[in-house]
Amino acid sequence: MAVDFVGAAGSLANTVSIPTHQRGDCIVIAALRTNNTSASLPSGWIGLSSAGTSNLAMRLGFRIAQSDSETSGTWTNATGLSCVVFRPTVGTIAVPTQIQAAATSTAVTYGALTGVVAADNYIDQSFAMFGSTLLDTNAIETPPTGATFLDKQSQTGLAFASFRLTTNAFGNWTQQTVTLASAVWRTGVVRIAEYPFPAFGGGGFRPVNIRGGADQ
């Protein structure tokens, strides 16, 4: 039993083609914008966080797929999008938790995030990480320790990448740092945890309106 990684994609646009998926999958998108204000959250997506400074902003959002043909919607004003998909094996995905970090330095930091333990009655968990920098020649695709590189997108003045936890495990994601050339950077870490079915009852996937668009 596990939270299975399904696929990843990225784009230098305000939409992205979501990798192959099915009903019940957890789709997470990181929207990057070269501005202090984040891109807009599309209808049907639930906001996890939104922050920006030093002309680099990130918005994290997710949705639980209701079909095998979900679309990203338009993340208005986004410069680029990173998308990852995870699948529960026997249960349902709980509401993801997240943390963002940002600075101008050589130390690109993926912040610590509290995980779950078996005693919490969760089946399994994984983590997704998103890194971005305004120095497009930086190797932002370098994975933090314990993570596997998934996708990179870059253009003049922006580069960003996605990663996943290499081996699922209960417990916390501990802060990890990747050393690159000094530049503005912003990162996000998202925890995806599977809860035993039917934790939310009635075949539903989570205990809030998954078609809502407002930030949580």
MARLUM-411352 format. One record per residue (C-alpha): residue number from 1; residue in one letter; x, z negated, y. Coordinates in steps of 0.2 Angstrom, whole numbers, plus 5000, padded with zeros to 4 digits. Example, Ala and Ser with C-alpha at 12.3 -4.5 7.8 and 13.67 -1.06 7.14 Angstrom:
2
[1, 'A', [5062, 4961, 4978]] [2, 'S', [5068, 4964, 4995]] 
% end
This chain:
216
[1, 'M', [5000, 5000, 5000]] [2, 'A', [5007, 5005, 5017]] [3, 'V', [5005, 5011, 5034]] [4, 'D', [5011, 5029, 5031]] [5, 'F', [5019, 5040, 5044]] [6, 'V', [5010, 5057, 5045]] [7, 'G', [5018, 5067, 5059]] [8, 'A', [5024, 5069, 5076]] [9, 'A', [5024, 5082, 5090]] [10, 'G', [5028, 5083, 5108]] [11, 'S', [5025, 5095, 5123]] [12, 'L', [5031, 5098, 5141]] [13, 'A', [5013, 5099, 5146]] [14, 'N', [4998, 5088, 5149]] [15, 'T', [4991, 5092, 5132]] [16, 'V', [4999, 5092, 5114]] [17, 'S', [4994, 5099, 5097]] [18, 'I', [4990, 5084, 5086]] [19, 'P', [4999, 5085, 5069]] [20, 'T', [4989, 5087, 5054]] [21, 'H', [4977, 5071, 5052]] [22, 'Q', [4961, 5065, 5044]] [23, 'R', [4947, 5053, 5048]] [24, 'G', [4954, 5035, 5050]] [25, 'D', [4972, 5040, 5056]] [26, 'C', [4979, 5031, 5071]] [27, 'I', [4985, 5043, 5084]] [28, 'V', [4996, 5036, 5098]] [29, 'I', [5002, 5046, 5113]] [30, 'A', [5015, 5042, 5126]] [31, 'A', [5012, 5052, 5142]] [32, 'L', [5027, 5054, 5153]] [33, 'R', [5027, 5058, 5172]] [34, 'T', [5041, 5060, 5184]] [35, 'N', [5032, 5049, 5197]] [36, 'N', [5029, 5031, 5200]] [37, 'T', [5010, 5033, 5195]] [38, 'S', [5006, 5037, 5177]] [39, 'A', [4996, 5051, 5170]] [40, 'S', [4977, 5049, 5168]] [41, 'L', [4969, 5043, 5152]] [42, 'P', [4958, 5057, 5145]] [43, 'S', [4940, 5052, 5139]] [44, 'G', [4939, 5046, 5121]] [45, 'W', [4956, 5038, 5122]] [46, 'I', [4960, 5019, 5124]] [47, 'G', [4973, 5014, 5135]] [48, 'L', [4987, 5002, 5129]] [49, 'S', [4998, 5001, 5145]] [50, 'S', [5003, 5010, 5160]] [51, 'A', [5018, 5008, 5171]] [52, 'G', [5030, 5017, 5182]] [53, 'T', [5045, 5014, 5194]] [54, 'S', [5060, 5024, 5200]] [55, 'N', [5050, 5041, 5198]] [56, 'L', [5047, 5039, 5179]] [57, 'A', [5030, 5033, 5172]] [58, 'M', [5023, 5031, 5155]] [59, 'R', [5006, 5028, 5149]] [60, 'L', [5002, 5023, 5131]] [61, 'G', [4986, 5027, 5123]] [62, 'F', [4978, 5029, 5106]] [63, 'R', [4962, 5033, 5096]] [64, 'I', [4957, 5032, 5078]] [65, 'A', [4953, 5049, 5072]] [66, 'Q', [4935, 5053, 5068]] [67, 'S', [4939, 5070, 5060]] [68, 'D', [4953, 5081, 5055]] [69, 'S', [4952, 5091, 5071]] [70, 'E', [4955, 5079, 5085]] [71, 'T', [4962, 5085, 5101]] [72, 'S', [4973, 5077, 5114]] [73, 'G', [4962, 5080, 5129]] [74, 'T', [4971, 5083, 5146]] [75, 'W', [4982, 5069, 5152]] [76, 'T', [4981, 5074, 5170]] [77, 'N', [4997, 5075, 5180]] [78, 'A', [5008, 5072, 5164]] [79, 'T', [5024, 5080, 5164]] [80, 'G', [5025, 5079, 5145]] [81, 'L', [5017, 5071, 5130]] [82, 'S', [5024, 5063, 5114]] [83, 'C', [5012, 5060, 5099]] [84, 'V', [5013, 5051, 5083]] [85, 'V', [5001, 5049, 5068]] [86, 'F', [5000, 5035, 5056]] [87, 'R', [4988, 5033, 5041]] [88, 'P', [4981, 5017, 5033]] [89, 'T', [4981, 5018, 5014]] [90, 'V', [4967, 5007, 5009]] [91, 'G', [4961, 4998, 5025]] [92, 'T', [4959, 5001, 5043]] [93, 'I', [4971, 5001, 5058]] [94, 'A', [4970, 4986, 5070]] [95, 'V', [4971, 4988, 5088]] [96, 'P', [4989, 4992, 5092]] [97, 'T', [5000, 4981, 5102]] [98, 'Q', [5014, 4987, 5114]] [99, 'I', [5028, 4983, 5126]] [100, 'Q', [5037, 4994, 5139]] [101, 'A', [5054, 4992, 5147]] [102, 'A', [5063, 5001, 5161]] [103, 'A', [5078, 5000, 5171]] [104, 'T', [5092, 5011, 5179]] [105, 'S', [5107, 5007, 5168]] [106, 'T', [5118, 5013, 5152]] [107, 'A', [5108, 5001, 5141]] [108, 'V', [5092, 5010, 5135]] [109, 'T', [5082, 4995, 5128]] [110, 'Y', [5068, 4995, 5116]] [111, 'G', [5059, 4978, 5119]] [112, 'A', [5055, 4965, 5106]] [113, 'L', [5037, 4965, 5100]] [114, 'T', [5029, 4952, 5089]] [115, 'G', [5024, 4959, 5072]] [116, 'V', [5013, 4952, 5058]] [117, 'V', [5016, 4943, 5042]] [118, 'A', [5008, 4943, 5026]] [119, 'A', [4999, 4927, 5029]] [120, 'D', [4989, 4935, 5043]] [121, 'N', [4980, 4945, 5030]] [122, 'Y', [4987, 4962, 5035]] [123, 'I', [4992, 4974, 5022]] [124, 'D', [5007, 4982, 5031]] [125, 'Q', [5013, 4987, 5048]] [126, 'S', [5025, 5000, 5056]] [127, 'F', [5032, 5003, 5074]] [128, 'A', [5033, 5018, 5084]] [129, 'M', [5045, 5020, 5099]] [130, 'F', [5046, 5031, 5114]] [131, 'G', [5061, 5034, 5125]] [132, 'S', [5063, 5043, 5141]] [133, 'T', [5076, 5047, 5154]] [134, 'L', [5077, 5056, 5171]] [135, 'L', [5095, 5062, 5165]] [136, 'D', [5090, 5077, 5154]] [137, 'T', [5108, 5078, 5147]] [138, 'N', [5107, 5061, 5140]] [139, 'A', [5105, 5059, 5121]] [140, 'I', [5088, 5051, 5122]] [141, 'E', [5085, 5056, 5104]] [142, 'T', [5098, 5043, 5098]] [143, 'P', [5087, 5031, 5088]] [144, 'P', [5088, 5012, 5090]] [145, 'T', [5094, 5003, 5075]] [146, 'G', [5081, 5003, 5062]] [147, 'A', [5072, 5018, 5068]] [148, 'T', [5071, 5036, 5063]] [149, 'F', [5071, 5051, 5076]] [150, 'L', [5055, 5061, 5076]] [151, 'D', [5054, 5073, 5091]] [152, 'K', [5063, 5077, 5107]] [153, 'Q', [5057, 5087, 5123]] [154, 'S', [5067, 5090, 5138]] [155, 'Q', [5068, 5100, 5154]] [156, 'T', [5078, 5099, 5170]] [157, 'G', [5076, 5081, 5176]] [158, 'L', [5067, 5073, 5161]] [159, 'A', [5070, 5071, 5142]] [160, 'F', [5060, 5060, 5130]] [161, 'A', [5059, 5057, 5112]] [162, 'S', [5049, 5048, 5098]] [163, 'F', [5054, 5037, 5084]] [164, 'R', [5047, 5027, 5069]] [165, 'L', [5052, 5012, 5060]] [166, 'T', [5063, 5018, 5045]] [167, 'T', [5056, 5006, 5033]] [168, 'N', [5040, 4996, 5035]] [169, 'A', [5041, 4977, 5034]] [170, 'F', [5032, 4962, 5040]] [171, 'G', [5039, 4953, 5054]] [172, 'N', [5044, 4956, 5072]] [173, 'W', [5053, 4971, 5080]] [174, 'T', [5068, 4964, 5088]] [175, 'Q', [5075, 4971, 5104]] [176, 'Q', [5087, 4985, 5101]] [177, 'T', [5098, 4994, 5114]] [178, 'V', [5105, 5012, 5114]] [179, 'T', [5120, 5015, 5126]] [180, 'L', [5119, 5031, 5135]] [181, 'A', [5125, 5038, 5152]] [182, 'S', [5119, 5027, 5167]] [183, 'A', [5102, 5034, 5172]] [184, 'V', [5083, 5029, 5175]] [185, 'W', [5075, 5026, 5158]] [186, 'R', [5058, 5019, 5152]] [187, 'T', [5054, 5015, 5134]] [188, 'G', [5038, 5010, 5124]] [189, 'V', [5036, 5001, 5107]] [190, 'V', [5020, 5001, 5098]] [191, 'R', [5015, 4991, 5083]] [192, 'I', [5003, 4999, 5070]] [193, 'A', [4996, 4987, 5058]] [194, 'E', [4983, 4990, 5043]] [195, 'Y', [4970, 4977, 5040]] [196, 'P', [4961, 4975, 5023]] [197, 'F', [4945, 4986, 5022]] [198, 'P', [4931, 4982, 5026]] [199, 'A', [4939, 4970, 5039]] [200, 'F', [4928, 4978, 5053]] [201, 'G', [4912, 4981, 5042]] [202, 'G', [4901, 4995, 5040]] [203, 'G', [4914, 5008, 5037]] [204, 'G', [4919, 5007, 5056]] [205, 'F', [4937, 5008, 5060]] [206, 'R', [4939, 4995, 5074]] [207, 'P', [4928, 4982, 5083]] [208, 'V', [4927, 4991, 5099]] [209, 'N', [4920, 5008, 5105]] [210, 'I', [4933, 5020, 5100]] [211, 'R', [4926, 5033, 5111]] [212, 'G', [4929, 5023, 5126]] [213, 'G', [4941, 5029, 5140]] [214, 'A', [4945, 5014, 5150]] [215, 'D', [4961, 5005, 5149]] [216, 'Q', [4960, 4989, 5138]] 
% end
